Amino acid sequence: MDSLTTDFWDILLWSFWFFIWISALMIWFRCLFDLFGDPELSGWGKAGWAILLIFLPWLGALIYLIARGRSMARRQMAAVAEQQAAQQEYIQQVAGKGTSPASQIADAKALLDSGAINQAEFDSLKAKAMA
């Protein structure tokens, strides 16, 4: 029974160290991605941080988070806001909400003049644009 208990604690300890290792790798890669994604940092600054992160990964990541953690969050929030704005613009462009009723009626009139739609369809589109 003593062997089973020891094995359990060994597995638990190894699981803990595995979790720590994966967490450290995630933090290290997040620091690297932020480092090379920062347009304001000079090339020499990036080189210095890269050397620190490569040769002293644990300490380098800790120092990077302390020194640049707040700006990391700002850059991440700005990137998310930019992505959301681009997505919203794309959705509005595809949905056609950005057009005015006058331009919708003009487009429908052009379709009517070309013969692509008939008068009833034009009246329907016109009524929908006016609503």
A tleap script that builds the chain and sets N, CA, C and O, in Angstrom:
source leaprc.protein.ff14SB
mol = sequence {
  NMET ASP SER LEU THR THR ASP PHE TRP ASP
  ILE LEU LEU TRP SER PHE TRP PHE PHE ILE
  TRP ILE SER ALA LEU MET ILE TRP PHE ARG
  CYS LEU PHE ASP LEU PHE GLY ASP PRO GLU
  LEU SER GLY TRP GLY LYS ALA GLY TRP ALA
  ILE LEU LEU ILE PHE LEU PRO TRP LEU GLY
  ALA LEU ILE TYR LEU ILE ALA ARG GLY ARG
  SER MET ALA ARG ARG GLN MET ALA ALA VAL
  ALA GLU GLN GLN ALA ALA GLN GLN GLU TYR
  ILE GLN GLN VAL ALA GLY LYS GLY THR SER
  PRO ALA SER GLN ILE ALA ASP ALA LYS ALA
  LEU LEU ASP SER GLY ALA ILE ASN GLN ALA
  GLU PHE ASP SER LEU LYS ALA LYS ALA MET
  CALA
}
set mol.1.N position { 0.825 -1.194 0.000 }
set mol.1.CA position { 0.000 0.000 0.000 }
set mol.1.C position { 0.867 1.256 0.000 }
set mol.1.O position { 0.485 2.276 -0.574 }
set mol.2.N position { 2.033 1.185 0.641 }
set mol.2.CA position { 2.933 2.323 0.714 }
set mol.2.C position { 3.465 2.681 -0.679 }
set mol.2.O position { 3.654 3.855 -0.998 }
set mol.3.N position { 3.698 1.671 -1.491 }
set mol.3.CA position { 4.183 1.895 -2.864 }
set mol.3.C position { 3.135 2.625 -3.695 }
set mol.3.O position { 3.474 3.496 -4.497 }
set mol.4.N position { 1.868 2.277 -3.509 }
set mol.4.CA position { 0.785 2.924 -4.247 }
set mol.4.C position { 0.678 4.395 -3.866 }
set mol.4.O position { 0.475 5.241 -4.737 }
set mol.5.N position { 0.809 4.711 -2.604 }
set mol.5.CA position { 0.750 6.099 -2.141 }
set mol.5.C position { 1.929 6.891 -2.678 }
set mol.5.O position { 1.763 8.040 -3.087 }
set mol.6.N position { 3.095 6.309 -2.685 }
set mol.6.CA position { 4.287 6.984 -3.212 }
set mol.6.C position { 4.141 7.241 -4.701 }
set mol.6.O position { 4.498 8.313 -5.191 }
set mol.7.N position { 3.614 6.252 -5.423 }
set mol.7.CA position { 3.398 6.430 -6.861 }
set mol.7.C position { 2.403 7.556 -7.136 }
set mol.7.O position { 2.579 8.340 -8.069 }
set mol.8.N position { 1.361 7.625 -6.313 }
set mol.8.CA position { 0.369 8.684 -6.486 }
set mol.8.C position { 1.004 10.061 -6.315 }
set mol.8.O position { 0.774 10.961 -7.123 }
set mol.9.N position { 1.808 10.221 -5.257 }
set mol.9.CA position { 2.427 11.528 -5.016 }
set mol.9.C position { 3.473 11.853 -6.086 }
set mol.9.O position { 3.657 13.016 -6.444 }
set mol.10.N position { 4.149 10.836 -6.587 }
set mol.10.CA position { 5.096 11.056 -7.690 }
set mol.10.C position { 4.369 11.541 -8.939 }
set mol.10.O position { 4.817 12.472 -9.608 }
set mol.11.N position { 3.248 10.905 -9.244 }
set mol.11.CA position { 2.457 11.318 -10.412 }
set mol.11.C position { 1.935 12.732 -10.216 }
set mol.11.O position { 1.966 13.546 -11.139 }
set mol.12.N position { 1.463 13.021 -9.028 }
set mol.12.CA position { 0.970 14.369 -8.738 }
set mol.12.C position { 2.077 15.402 -8.866 }
set mol.12.O position { 1.854 16.482 -9.414 }
set mol.13.N position { 3.267 15.086 -8.369 }
set mol.13.CA position { 4.402 16.001 -8.469 }
set mol.13.C position { 4.813 16.209 -9.928 }
set mol.13.O position { 5.062 17.340 -10.344 }
set mol.14.N position { 4.884 15.138 -10.698 }
set mol.14.CA position { 5.237 15.265 -12.119 }
set mol.14.C position { 4.184 16.049 -12.887 }
set mol.14.O position { 4.513 16.815 -13.792 }
set mol.15.N position { 2.923 15.859 -12.528 }
set mol.15.CA position { 1.850 16.632 -13.166 }
set mol.15.C position { 2.003 18.120 -12.869 }
set mol.15.O position { 1.806 18.966 -13.742 }
set mol.16.N position { 2.355 18.420 -11.631 }
set mol.16.CA position { 2.579 19.817 -11.247 }
set mol.16.C position { 3.720 20.421 -12.053 }
set mol.16.O position { 3.584 21.526 -12.578 }
set mol.17.N position { 4.851 19.712 -12.161 }
set mol.17.CA position { 5.987 20.234 -12.909 }
set mol.17.C position { 5.672 20.342 -14.399 }
set mol.17.O position { 6.143 21.264 -15.066 }
set mol.18.N position { 4.887 19.419 -14.919 }
set mol.18.CA position { 4.483 19.490 -16.317 }
set mol.18.C position { 3.623 20.735 -16.549 }
set mol.18.O position { 3.800 21.427 -17.552 }
set mol.19.N position { 2.703 21.022 -15.641 }
set mol.19.CA position { 1.870 22.216 -15.729 }
set mol.19.C position { 2.728 23.482 -15.674 }
set mol.19.O position { 2.507 24.414 -16.448 }
set mol.20.N position { 3.690 23.520 -14.777 }
set mol.20.CA position { 4.585 24.673 -14.663 }
set mol.20.C position { 5.366 24.852 -15.957 }
set mol.20.O position { 5.509 25.973 -16.445 }
set mol.21.N position { 5.873 23.758 -16.518 }
set mol.21.CA position { 6.661 23.810 -17.749 }
set mol.21.C position { 5.825 24.349 -18.916 }
set mol.21.O position { 6.294 25.213 -19.658 }
set mol.22.N position { 4.603 23.854 -19.086 }
set mol.22.CA position { 3.730 24.312 -20.164 }
set mol.22.C position { 3.374 25.785 -19.959 }
set mol.22.O position { 3.361 26.553 -20.921 }
set mol.23.N position { 3.090 26.181 -18.737 }
set mol.23.CA position { 2.777 27.589 -18.447 }
set mol.23.C position { 3.954 28.495 -18.781 }
set mol.23.O position { 3.777 29.568 -19.358 }
set mol.24.N position { 5.155 28.061 -18.416 }
set mol.24.CA position { 6.350 28.858 -18.696 }
set mol.24.C position { 6.568 28.992 -20.205 }
set mol.24.O position { 6.928 30.065 -20.688 }
set mol.25.N position { 6.352 27.916 -20.942 }
set mol.25.CA position { 6.485 27.985 -22.401 }
set mol.25.C position { 5.464 28.938 -23.017 }
set mol.25.O position { 5.787 29.695 -23.932 }
set mol.26.N position { 4.241 28.899 -22.516 }
set mol.26.CA position { 3.211 29.811 -23.030 }
set mol.26.C position { 3.582 31.264 -22.768 }
set mol.26.O position { 3.432 32.115 -23.645 }
set mol.27.N position { 4.062 31.546 -21.576 }
set mol.27.CA position { 4.473 32.909 -21.233 }
set mol.27.C position { 5.654 33.339 -22.094 }
set mol.27.O position { 5.690 34.466 -22.588 }
set mol.28.N position { 6.619 32.441 -22.274 }
set mol.28.CA position { 7.805 32.758 -23.068 }
set mol.28.C position { 7.424 33.070 -24.510 }
set mol.28.O position { 7.892 34.060 -25.072 }
set mol.29.N position { 6.568 32.228 -25.122 }
set mol.29.CA position { 6.148 32.493 -26.498 }
set mol.29.C position { 5.314 33.765 -26.590 }
set mol.29.O position { 5.423 34.498 -27.573 }
set mol.30.N position { 4.487 34.042 -25.590 }
set mol.30.CA position { 3.692 35.280 -25.593 }
set mol.30.C position { 4.614 36.498 -25.566 }
set mol.30.O position { 4.354 37.490 -26.246 }
set mol.31.N position { 5.680 36.424 -24.787 }
set mol.31.CA position { 6.651 37.517 -24.734 }
set mol.31.C position { 7.344 37.684 -26.092 }
set mol.31.O position { 7.522 38.807 -26.563 }
set mol.32.N position { 7.728 36.586 -26.710 }
set mol.32.CA position { 8.385 36.667 -28.018 }
set mol.32.C position { 7.452 37.255 -29.082 }
set mol.32.O position { 7.859 38.117 -29.860 }
set mol.33.N position { 6.207 36.790 -29.112 }
set mol.33.CA position { 5.253 37.312 -30.101 }
set mol.33.C position { 4.996 38.797 -29.875 }
set mol.33.O position { 4.906 39.569 -30.829 }
set mol.34.N position { 4.878 39.193 -28.611 }
set mol.34.CA position { 4.675 40.609 -28.317 }
set mol.34.C position { 5.907 41.420 -28.702 }
set mol.34.O position { 5.785 42.522 -29.238 }
set mol.35.N position { 7.069 40.887 -28.435 }
set mol.35.CA position { 8.320 41.575 -28.741 }
set mol.35.C position { 8.427 41.885 -30.229 }
set mol.35.O position { 8.703 43.023 -30.610 }
set mol.36.N position { 8.212 40.882 -31.065 }
set mol.36.CA position { 8.380 41.089 -32.500 }
set mol.36.C position { 7.157 41.717 -33.163 }
set mol.36.O position { 7.219 42.121 -34.324 }
set mol.37.N position { 6.050 41.800 -32.433 }
set mol.37.CA position { 4.862 42.459 -32.962 }
set mol.37.C position { 4.746 43.921 -32.573 }
set mol.37.O position { 3.795 44.593 -32.971 }
set mol.38.N position { 5.702 44.422 -31.802 }
set mol.38.CA position { 5.660 45.809 -31.333 }
set mol.38.C position { 6.333 46.711 -32.360 }
set mol.38.O position { 7.549 46.634 -32.536 }
set mol.39.N position { 5.574 47.563 -33.040 }
set mol.39.CA position { 6.183 48.430 -34.055 }
set mol.39.C position { 6.971 49.603 -33.465 }
set mol.39.O position { 7.765 50.222 -34.172 }
set mol.40.N position { 6.769 49.914 -32.205 }
set mol.40.CA position { 7.434 51.072 -31.596 }
set mol.40.C position { 8.835 50.759 -31.075 }
set mol.40.O position { 9.641 51.671 -30.890 }
set mol.41.N position { 9.133 49.490 -30.838 }
set mol.41.CA position { 10.428 49.103 -30.288 }
set mol.41.C position { 11.459 49.039 -31.414 }
set mol.41.O position { 11.193 48.491 -32.484 }
set mol.42.N position { 12.623 49.600 -31.161 }
set mol.42.CA position { 13.671 49.629 -32.191 }
set mol.42.C position { 14.257 48.240 -32.412 }
set mol.42.O position { 14.020 47.315 -31.635 }
set mol.43.N position { 15.020 48.118 -33.477 }
set mol.43.CA position { 15.675 46.848 -33.779 }
set mol.43.C position { 16.664 46.436 -32.715 }
set mol.43.O position { 16.760 45.257 -32.375 }
set mol.44.N position { 17.410 47.405 -32.181 }
set mol.44.CA position { 18.375 47.097 -31.125 }
set mol.44.C position { 17.663 46.655 -29.856 }
set mol.44.O position { 18.122 45.752 -29.157 }
set mol.45.N position { 16.548 47.293 -29.567 }
set mol.45.CA position { 15.766 46.895 -28.395 }
set mol.45.C position { 15.239 45.471 -28.539 }
set mol.45.O position { 15.279 44.679 -27.597 }
set mol.46.N position { 14.744 45.163 -29.737 }
set mol.46.CA position { 14.256 43.803 -29.981 }
set mol.46.C position { 15.385 42.791 -29.881 }
set mol.46.O position { 15.198 41.701 -29.341 }
set mol.47.N position { 16.550 43.143 -30.396 }
set mol.47.CA position { 17.691 42.229 -30.329 }
set mol.47.C position { 18.108 41.987 -28.882 }
set mol.47.O position { 18.399 40.853 -28.500 }
set mol.48.N position { 18.138 43.039 -28.082 }
set mol.48.CA position { 18.511 42.891 -26.675 }
set mol.48.C position { 17.527 42.026 -25.913 }
set mol.48.O position { 17.924 41.134 -25.162 }
set mol.49.N position { 16.244 42.290 -26.105 }
set mol.49.CA position { 15.230 41.481 -25.433 }
set mol.49.C position { 15.293 40.035 -25.919 }
set mol.49.O position { 15.139 39.108 -25.124 }
set mol.50.N position { 15.519 39.837 -27.220 }
set mol.50.CA position { 15.588 38.474 -27.757 }
set mol.50.C position { 16.761 37.707 -27.145 }
set mol.50.O position { 16.622 36.535 -26.794 }
set mol.51.N position { 17.901 38.358 -27.018 }
set mol.51.CA position { 19.066 37.696 -26.400 }
set mol.51.C position { 18.746 37.323 -24.953 }
set mol.51.O position { 19.065 36.221 -24.506 }
set mol.52.N position { 18.113 38.248 -24.224 }
set mol.52.CA position { 17.757 37.965 -22.838 }
set mol.52.C position { 16.758 36.812 -22.757 }
set mol.52.O position { 16.893 35.928 -21.910 }
set mol.53.N position { 15.758 36.821 -23.634 }
set mol.53.CA position { 14.746 35.768 -23.598 }
set mol.53.C position { 15.291 34.410 -24.035 }
set mol.53.O position { 14.809 33.373 -23.580 }
set mol.54.N position { 16.288 34.410 -24.912 }
set mol.54.CA position { 16.836 33.139 -25.387 }
set mol.54.C position { 17.827 32.546 -24.391 }
set mol.54.O position { 17.771 31.350 -24.108 }
set mol.55.N position { 18.723 33.354 -23.860 }
set mol.55.CA position { 19.773 32.821 -22.995 }
set mol.55.C position { 19.359 32.685 -21.531 }
set mol.55.O position { 19.908 31.851 -20.811 }
set mol.56.N position { 18.407 33.484 -21.087 }
set mol.56.CA position { 17.876 33.371 -19.728 }
set mol.56.C position { 16.350 33.360 -19.807 }
set mol.56.O position { 15.709 34.337 -19.421 }
set mol.57.N position { 15.759 32.273 -20.301 }
set mol.57.CA position { 14.326 32.298 -20.618 }
set mol.57.C position { 13.417 32.600 -19.426 }
set mol.57.O position { 12.514 33.427 -19.553 }
set mol.58.N position { 13.620 31.965 -18.287 }
set mol.58.CA position { 12.741 32.196 -17.146 }
set mol.58.C position { 12.900 33.600 -16.599 }
set mol.58.O position { 11.921 34.320 -16.403 }
set mol.59.N position { 14.131 33.978 -16.356 }
set mol.59.CA position { 14.408 35.305 -15.823 }
set mol.59.C position { 14.063 36.390 -16.850 }
set mol.59.O position { 13.513 37.435 -16.500 }
set mol.60.N position { 14.391 36.130 -18.118 }
set mol.60.CA position { 14.096 37.095 -19.176 }
set mol.60.C position { 12.604 37.339 -19.319 }
set mol.60.O position { 12.171 38.481 -19.473 }
set mol.61.N position { 11.810 36.264 -19.268 }
set mol.61.CA position { 10.356 36.423 -19.377 }
set mol.61.C position { 9.806 37.186 -18.177 }
set mol.61.O position { 8.912 38.019 -18.323 }
set mol.62.N position { 10.338 36.901 -16.997 }
set mol.62.CA position { 9.894 37.613 -15.800 }
set mol.62.C position { 10.222 39.104 -15.894 }
set mol.62.O position { 9.377 39.950 -15.599 }
set mol.63.N position { 11.439 39.418 -16.303 }
set mol.63.CA position { 11.837 40.823 -16.458 }
set mol.63.C position { 11.005 41.499 -17.540 }
set mol.63.O position { 10.586 42.645 -17.378 }
set mol.64.N position { 10.763 40.789 -18.648 }
set mol.64.CA position { 9.962 41.352 -19.746 }
set mol.64.C position { 8.544 41.663 -19.264 }
set mol.64.O position { 8.002 42.726 -19.568 }
set mol.65.N position { 7.950 40.744 -18.519 }
set mol.65.CA position { 6.597 40.976 -18.016 }
set mol.65.C position { 6.544 42.144 -17.045 }
set mol.65.O position { 5.579 42.909 -17.045 }
set mol.66.N position { 7.567 42.287 -16.223 }
set mol.66.CA position { 7.602 43.401 -15.270 }
set mol.66.C position { 7.799 44.724 -16.008 }
set mol.66.O position { 7.123 45.711 -15.718 }
set mol.67.N position { 8.730 44.735 -16.964 }
set mol.67.CA position { 9.075 45.986 -17.651 }
set mol.67.C position { 8.035 46.395 -18.699 }
set mol.67.O position { 7.748 47.583 -18.849 }
set mol.68.N position { 7.472 45.431 -19.418 }
set mol.68.CA position { 6.612 45.771 -20.550 }
set mol.68.C position { 5.214 45.178 -20.459 }
set mol.68.O position { 4.479 45.193 -21.446 }
set mol.69.N position { 4.833 44.661 -19.309 }
set mol.69.CA position { 3.538 43.998 -19.149 }
set mol.69.C position { 2.349 44.900 -19.427 }
set mol.69.O position { 1.387 44.481 -20.071 }
set mol.70.N position { 2.407 46.117 -18.951 }
set mol.70.CA position { 1.291 47.036 -19.156 }
set mol.70.C position { 1.138 47.396 -20.631 }
set mol.70.O position { 0.020 47.463 -21.142 }
set mol.71.N position { 2.246 47.626 -21.309 }
set mol.71.CA position { 2.152 47.954 -22.737 }
set mol.71.C position { 1.761 46.724 -23.558 }
set mol.71.O position { 1.172 46.863 -24.630 }
set mol.72.N position { 2.081 45.524 -23.069 }
set mol.72.CA position { 1.626 44.300 -23.740 }
set mol.72.C position { 0.102 44.267 -23.768 }
set mol.72.O position { -0.502 43.963 -24.797 }
set mol.73.N position { -0.503 44.578 -22.650 }
set mol.73.CA position { -1.961 44.569 -22.562 }
set mol.73.C position { -2.565 45.629 -23.476 }
set mol.73.O position { -3.572 45.374 -24.136 }
set mol.74.N position { -1.960 46.819 -23.521 }
set mol.74.CA position { -2.466 47.881 -24.405 }
set mol.74.C position { -2.388 47.464 -25.866 }
set mol.74.O position { -3.331 47.679 -26.627 }
set mol.75.N position { -1.259 46.865 -26.261 }
set mol.75.CA position { -1.108 46.434 -27.651 }
set mol.75.C position { -2.109 45.332 -27.990 }
set mol.75.O position { -2.666 45.316 -29.088 }
set mol.76.N position { -2.337 44.423 -27.064 }
set mol.76.CA position { -3.291 43.348 -27.303 }
set mol.76.C position { -4.707 43.900 -27.439 }
set mol.76.O position { -5.456 43.482 -28.322 }
set mol.77.N position { -5.074 44.833 -26.573 }
set mol.77.CA position { -6.413 45.431 -26.645 }
set mol.77.C position { -6.589 46.224 -27.931 }
set mol.77.O position { -7.668 46.201 -28.523 }
set mol.78.N position { -5.549 46.926 -28.375 }
set mol.78.CA position { -5.627 47.678 -29.623 }
set mol.78.C position { -5.781 46.736 -30.812 }
set mol.78.O position { -6.534 47.029 -31.741 }
set mol.79.N position { -5.077 45.614 -30.788 }
set mol.79.CA position { -5.190 44.646 -31.883 }
set mol.79.C position { -6.584 44.034 -31.928 }
set mol.79.O position { -7.142 43.831 -33.006 }
set mol.80.N position { -7.144 43.742 -30.765 }
set mol.80.CA position { -8.497 43.182 -30.713 }
set mol.80.C position { -9.513 44.204 -31.205 }
set mol.80.O position { -10.423 43.856 -31.957 }
set mol.81.N position { -9.369 45.461 -30.791 }
set mol.81.CA position { -10.289 46.508 -31.237 }
set mol.81.C position { -10.197 46.715 -32.754 }
set mol.81.O position { -11.210 46.913 -33.424 }
set mol.82.N position { -8.986 46.666 -33.278 }
set mol.82.CA position { -8.795 46.819 -34.723 }
set mol.82.C position { -9.439 45.659 -35.482 }
set mol.82.O position { -10.059 45.864 -36.525 }
set mol.83.N position { -9.292 44.455 -34.962 }
set mol.83.CA position { -9.903 43.290 -35.594 }
set mol.83.C position { -11.422 43.384 -35.561 }
set mol.83.O position { -12.085 43.072 -36.550 }
set mol.84.N position { -11.978 43.811 -34.429 }
set mol.84.CA position { -13.425 43.942 -34.322 }
set mol.84.C position { -13.960 45.008 -35.266 }
set mol.84.O position { -15.012 44.827 -35.878 }
set mol.85.N position { -13.241 46.116 -35.386 }
set mol.85.CA position { -13.671 47.175 -36.294 }
set mol.85.C position { -13.634 46.689 -37.743 }
set mol.85.O position { -14.546 46.975 -38.519 }
set mol.86.N position { -12.587 45.959 -38.104 }
set mol.86.CA position { -12.501 45.427 -39.464 }
set mol.86.C position { -13.616 44.419 -39.730 }
set mol.86.O position { -14.192 44.396 -40.817 }
set mol.87.N position { -13.915 43.593 -38.743 }
set mol.87.CA position { -14.982 42.625 -38.900 }
set mol.87.C position { -16.330 43.330 -39.029 }
set mol.87.O position { -17.147 42.949 -39.867 }
set mol.88.N position { -16.568 44.339 -38.218 }
set mol.88.CA position { -17.828 45.085 -38.284 }
set mol.88.C position { -17.975 45.780 -39.633 }
set mol.88.O position { -19.057 45.792 -40.219 }
set mol.89.N position { -16.886 46.355 -40.119 }
set mol.89.CA position { -16.919 47.019 -41.429 }
set mol.89.C position { -17.221 46.012 -42.531 }
set mol.89.O position { -17.998 46.299 -43.442 }
set mol.90.N position { -16.611 44.840 -42.450 }
set mol.90.CA position { -16.855 43.807 -43.454 }
set mol.90.C position { -18.306 43.335 -43.418 }
set mol.90.O position { -18.927 43.144 -44.464 }
set mol.91.N position { -18.843 43.149 -42.216 }
set mol.91.CA position { -20.237 42.708 -42.090 }
set mol.91.C position { -21.177 43.749 -42.669 }
set mol.91.O position { -22.125 43.402 -43.372 }
set mol.92.N position { -20.928 45.019 -42.384 }
set mol.92.CA position { -21.785 46.071 -42.925 }
set mol.92.C position { -21.660 46.161 -44.444 }
set mol.92.O position { -22.645 46.420 -45.135 }
set mol.93.N position { -20.471 45.951 -44.953 }
set mol.93.CA position { -20.260 45.997 -46.399 }
set mol.93.C position { -21.011 44.858 -47.081 }
set mol.93.O position { -21.661 45.061 -48.107 }
set mol.94.N position { -20.921 43.667 -46.510 }
set mol.94.CA position { -21.583 42.510 -47.106 }
set mol.94.C position { -23.097 42.608 -46.953 }
set mol.94.O position { -23.837 42.248 -47.868 }
set mol.95.N position { -23.559 43.093 -45.804 }
set mol.95.CA position { -24.992 43.201 -45.563 }
set mol.95.C position { -25.622 44.355 -46.332 }
set mol.95.O position { -26.833 44.356 -46.556 }
set mol.96.N position { -24.834 45.318 -46.734 }
set mol.96.CA position { -25.362 46.432 -47.508 }
set mol.96.C position { -26.058 47.484 -46.677 }
set mol.96.O position { -26.868 48.245 -47.208 }
set mol.97.N position { -25.770 47.552 -45.395 }
set mol.97.CA position { -26.418 48.543 -44.533 }
set mol.97.C position { -25.865 49.942 -44.730 }
set mol.97.O position { -26.489 50.916 -44.308 }
set mol.98.N position { -24.722 50.060 -45.356 }
set mol.98.CA position { -24.096 51.361 -45.512 }
set mol.98.C position { -24.680 52.185 -46.649 }
set mol.98.O position { -24.326 53.353 -46.808 }
set mol.99.N position { -25.573 51.593 -47.446 }
set mol.99.CA position { -26.123 52.330 -48.582 }
set mol.99.C position { -27.376 53.084 -48.160 }
set mol.99.O position { -28.122 52.643 -47.286 }
set mol.100.N position { -27.587 54.209 -48.788 }
set mol.100.CA position { -28.757 55.029 -48.495 }
set mol.100.C position { -29.952 54.532 -49.310 }
set mol.100.O position { -29.769 53.827 -50.303 }
set mol.101.N position { -31.172 54.890 -48.904 }
set mol.101.CA position { -32.357 54.484 -49.675 }
set mol.101.C position { -32.321 54.998 -51.121 }
set mol.101.O position { -32.779 54.323 -52.043 }
set mol.102.N position { -31.772 56.201 -51.298 }
set mol.102.CA position { -31.705 56.757 -52.658 }
set mol.102.C position { -30.799 55.916 -53.554 }
set mol.102.O position { -31.122 55.683 -54.719 }
set mol.103.N position { -29.662 55.458 -53.014 }
set mol.103.CA position { -28.768 54.639 -53.836 }
set mol.103.C position { -29.361 53.258 -54.083 }
set mol.103.O position { -29.130 52.672 -55.141 }
set mol.104.N position { -30.126 52.726 -53.122 }
set mol.104.CA position { -30.791 51.438 -53.341 }
set mol.104.C position { -31.833 51.554 -54.455 }
set mol.104.O position { -31.954 50.671 -55.304 }
set mol.105.N position { -32.580 52.658 -54.435 }
set mol.105.CA position { -33.590 52.861 -55.480 }
set mol.105.C position { -32.910 53.062 -56.832 }
set mol.105.O position { -33.393 52.558 -57.846 }
set mol.106.N position { -31.795 53.793 -56.858 }
set mol.106.CA position { -31.064 54.001 -58.111 }
set mol.106.C position { -30.525 52.676 -58.650 }
set mol.106.O position { -30.557 52.439 -59.857 }
set mol.107.N position { -30.034 51.820 -57.766 }
set mol.107.CA position { -29.553 50.508 -58.197 }
set mol.107.C position { -30.699 49.667 -58.752 }
set mol.107.O position { -30.541 48.979 -59.761 }
set mol.108.N position { -31.863 49.728 -58.081 }
set mol.108.CA position { -33.026 48.989 -58.562 }
set mol.108.C position { -33.494 49.524 -59.909 }
set mol.108.O position { -33.908 48.751 -60.773 }
set mol.109.N position { -33.433 50.843 -60.095 }
set mol.109.CA position { -33.836 51.458 -61.374 }
set mol.109.C position { -32.894 51.013 -62.492 }
set mol.109.O position { -33.329 50.756 -63.615 }
set mol.110.N position { -31.615 50.927 -62.180 }
set mol.110.CA position { -30.652 50.459 -63.180 }
set mol.110.C position { -30.947 49.014 -63.571 }
set mol.110.O position { -30.844 48.650 -64.742 }
set mol.111.N position { -31.315 48.189 -62.583 }
set mol.111.CA position { -31.682 46.809 -62.889 }
set mol.111.C position { -32.952 46.750 -63.733 }
set mol.111.O position { -33.062 45.928 -64.643 }
set mol.112.N position { -33.914 47.631 -63.426 }
set mol.112.CA position { -35.145 47.690 -64.214 }
set mol.112.C position { -34.854 48.118 -65.642 }
set mol.112.O position { -35.389 47.535 -66.585 }
set mol.113.N position { -34.013 49.128 -65.811 }
set mol.113.CA position { -33.670 49.623 -67.146 }
set mol.113.C position { -32.905 48.579 -67.963 }
set mol.113.O position { -33.043 48.522 -69.185 }
set mol.114.N position { -32.109 47.765 -67.294 }
set mol.114.CA position { -31.346 46.744 -68.015 }
set mol.114.C position { -32.201 45.529 -68.339 }
set mol.114.O position { -31.807 44.689 -69.148 }
set mol.115.N position { -33.371 45.430 -67.710 }
set mol.115.CA position { -34.253 44.306 -67.973 }
set mol.115.C position { -34.017 43.128 -67.048 }
set mol.115.O position { -34.603 42.064 -67.245 }
set mol.116.N position { -33.183 43.294 -66.059 }
set mol.116.CA position { -32.891 42.195 -65.131 }
set mol.116.C position { -34.072 41.919 -64.203 }
set mol.116.O position { -34.261 40.782 -63.772 }
set mol.117.N position { -34.877 42.953 -63.887 }
set mol.117.CA position { -36.063 42.784 -63.059 }
set mol.117.C position { -37.240 43.440 -63.762 }
set mol.117.O position { -37.066 44.264 -64.659 }
set mol.118.N position { -38.444 43.062 -63.339 }
set mol.118.CA position { -39.638 43.670 -63.935 }
set mol.118.C position { -40.157 44.785 -63.028 }
set mol.118.O position { -39.572 45.065 -61.982 }
set mol.119.N position { -41.244 45.409 -63.429 }
set mol.119.CA position { -41.781 46.563 -62.713 }
set mol.119.C position { -42.247 46.184 -61.308 }
set mol.119.O position { -42.074 46.965 -60.372 }
set mol.120.N position { -42.831 45.007 -61.148 }
set mol.120.CA position { -43.317 44.580 -59.830 }
set mol.120.C position { -42.140 44.390 -58.864 }
set mol.120.O position { -42.214 44.776 -57.697 }
set mol.121.N position { -41.072 43.799 -59.359 }
set mol.121.CA position { -39.892 43.616 -58.502 }
set mol.121.C position { -39.265 44.964 -58.153 }
set mol.121.O position { -38.791 45.166 -57.034 }
set mol.122.N position { -39.267 45.882 -59.115 }
set mol.122.CA position { -38.742 47.224 -58.844 }
set mol.122.C position { -39.553 47.908 -57.761 }
set mol.122.O position { -38.996 48.513 -56.845 }
set mol.123.N position { -40.905 47.809 -57.869 }
set mol.123.CA position { -41.769 48.434 -56.863 }
set mol.123.C position { -41.531 47.815 -55.475 }
set mol.123.O position { -41.569 48.511 -54.461 }
set mol.124.N position { -41.286 46.499 -55.450 }
set mol.124.CA position { -41.009 45.836 -54.184 }
set mol.124.C position { -39.700 46.330 -53.574 }
set mol.124.O position { -39.634 46.612 -52.377 }
set mol.125.N position { -38.662 46.434 -54.400 }
set mol.125.CA position { -37.367 46.938 -53.920 }
set mol.125.C position { -37.462 48.387 -53.468 }
set mol.125.O position { -36.833 48.786 -52.488 }
set mol.126.N position { -38.251 49.166 -54.190 }
set mol.126.CA position { -38.419 50.576 -53.842 }
set mol.126.C position { -39.136 50.711 -52.494 }
set mol.126.O position { -38.766 51.535 -51.659 }
set mol.127.N position { -40.159 49.890 -52.304 }
set mol.127.CA position { -40.899 49.928 -51.037 }
set mol.127.C position { -40.008 49.477 -49.882 }
set mol.127.O position { -40.088 50.030 -48.785 }
set mol.128.N position { -39.163 48.482 -50.122 }
set mol.128.CA position { -38.250 47.996 -49.079 }
set mol.128.C position { -37.223 49.068 -48.733 }
set mol.128.O position { -36.874 49.232 -47.564 }
set mol.129.N position { -36.737 49.798 -49.732 }
set mol.129.CA position { -35.750 50.862 -49.490 }
set mol.129.C position { -36.381 52.016 -48.730 }
set mol.129.O position { -35.722 52.636 -47.894 }
set mol.130.N position { -37.618 52.309 -48.998 }
set mol.130.CA position { -38.288 53.434 -48.338 }
set mol.130.C position { -38.679 53.099 -46.898 }
set mol.130.O position { -38.901 54.005 -46.095 }
set mol.131.N position { -38.763 51.837 -46.568 }
set mol.131.CA position { -39.193 51.428 -45.217 }
set mol.131.C position { -38.128 51.668 -44.180 }
set mol.131.O position { -38.337 51.378 -43.002 }
savepdb mol mol.pdb
quit
